[in-house]
Amino acid sequence: MPELIPNLISVLLNNNNSRLSNTPGEMSTKEHYARTSFSLPPRLLQDLDEVTRELGFGERSRALQTAIRNLVEQSRITKDAGAYATGTILLLYDHEKRKVDEGITDVGHQFGRLIVSSLHVHLEDSKCLIIVVVRGKLKRILELEQHLRELGGIIQIKSSFVLVDQVGNAGGKSSGS
């Protein structure tokens, strides 16, 4: 499911074909739904159908509704610059790329007050995974993530966090990227 969210950016909404609908089944008769068409590359559609079956959504619409809600919630959370959060940043990288290890270390020192802990895992060949546990102002966590994205040799970054109060008590909202 988490891989589906970034792929939704490639989804093209066709609002010209939008109309209200009441579909039987799980959808309430009191709640109306806008019918929207999506244009997807064939491979992404196959992946969506596979994920829909695997996760037990029953139909594409339910899977897309869940993914879109997560995307909207993530966007809302990241707009609250003063919020405090705790979570993880997963960083997959090629350690053979020139100076990537030094760059990661430098960024880590630059944002040291945010980093609670980190774990370095050697994977196959030249691939490594770093799991960074962070806590602090969401704005600074997102800056840390952006600095890591800018490093050469980075293959993939994923983050997940929950909003907390300044002391670290959970605030009930969560986000994943």
WOJOMO-V957753 format. One record per helix or strand of 2 or more residues. SS is the DSSP state (H for helix, E for strand). FROM is the first residue (numbers start at 1). TO is the last residue. Records with the same first field share a line. If there is no record, write none. Layout:
# WOJOMO-V957753
SS: FROM-TO, FROM-TO
This chain:
# WOJOMO-V957753
H: 2-10, 42-54, 60-78, 100-110, 138-149
E: 12-21, 33-39, 84-94, 115-122, 127-137, 154-164, 170-176
